[in-house]
Amino acid sequence: MQTKPSIVFCHGIWADGSCFNKVIPTLQAEGYQVMAAQYGLDTQAADVAAVKRTLGRVSSPAILVGHSYGGAVITAAGTDDRVAGLVYIAAVAPDADETVQSQLDKYPTPIFGHIEVADGRVWMLPEGIKYFAGDLPEQEQKVVWATHFAPAADLFTQKVDGTAWRSKPSWFIVAKNDGSVHADLERFVAKRMGATTVEAASSHVPMLSNPKLVIDVIRTAANAIQGRSTAAGR
C-alpha cells in the first residue's frame, strides 16, 4: 500500500512555523508526517537551505506548503527531487527573472504603509495587523502581532535559482480579502503556474482564519500525489 506523502510547511515574513498550528494536528491525526521548517528570514538562500534540510527529516515524496513569502521559498526549494507537489497559500511565486519585491511592486497593498525599518529589519506597526490578519478575533490578532518575526530589510530583493512550479503540480489558495499580498497577484501567479485554485473569503492568513479549507486543499494535493505515485509504481 502506497504511503502518504509527507508535508513540509514554509512560513512567510512576520511569522514562524507555529502559524500552521491549526492545520498540523489534523494532518498528523490522518497519518501524514508533518514538519514546519523554521528559518531566519535573513537571506532567501539560507531559508531555502533550511527547507532542504527539513526535507531530509521526512519521508519522500513530500509536498511543500508555502504561505506568503514562503511561496518564493518553495518555488526555489521545490526543484529538489524529494518534492512531488506544491501548495501555495496567499503566496508570491516569482519566475526566474522576478523577485518577491518586483511582484509586490506591481500589485501594491496597504500593509506596507504600516511598517518601520529599524536595525536592518522590517517591523509591522501595530495598526498594520488588520491588513495581515483582520478576520481573526481581536485577541488573536494581538497575539499574531506580538509574535511577529521581522525579516531582513533586503530579503524581498534577493533571488535563489529554481522555479519548481514549472515542473511540479501545484495548488493555490487565493485570499480574496488579502491586505498583504494582493488577491490579483495571487490569481495571476496561480493562473500562470496552472495551479488547481481555490478562493477563500479570507485575510492574508487563511490557515488561521479558515484552517478547514486549507486542510482540504492540502489533503486534495496529497491524494493526487499519492495517486500518481501508485500509478507510476504499476
Secondary structure as GFF3:
##gff-version 3
##sequence-region A 1 234
A	DSSP	beta_strand	6	10	.	.	.	ID=ss1
A	DSSP	three_ten_helix	17	20	.	.	.	ID=ss2
A	DSSP	alpha_helix	24	29	.	.	.	ID=ss3
A	DSSP	beta_strand	34	37	.	.	.	ID=ss4
A	DSSP	alpha_helix	44	55	.	.	.	ID=ss5
A	DSSP	beta_strand	62	67	.	.	.	ID=ss6
A	DSSP	alpha_helix	70	77	.	.	.	ID=ss7
A	DSSP	beta_strand	83	89	.	.	.	ID=ss8
A	DSSP	alpha_helix	100	106	.	.	.	ID=ss9
A	DSSP	three_ten_helix	110	113	.	.	.	ID=ss10
A	DSSP	beta_strand	115	118	.	.	.	ID=ss11
A	DSSP	beta_strand	121	124	.	.	.	ID=ss12
A	DSSP	three_ten_helix	126	128	.	.	.	ID=ss13
A	DSSP	alpha_helix	129	133	.	.	.	ID=ss14
A	DSSP	alpha_helix	138	146	.	.	.	ID=ss15
A	DSSP	three_ten_helix	155	157	.	.	.	ID=ss16
A	DSSP	three_ten_helix	164	166	.	.	.	ID=ss17
A	DSSP	beta_strand	170	175	.	.	.	ID=ss18
A	DSSP	alpha_helix	183	193	.	.	.	ID=ss19
A	DSSP	beta_strand	196	200	.	.	.	ID=ss20
A	DSSP	alpha_helix	206	209	.	.	.	ID=ss21
A	DSSP	alpha_helix	211	232	.	.	.	ID=ss22
###
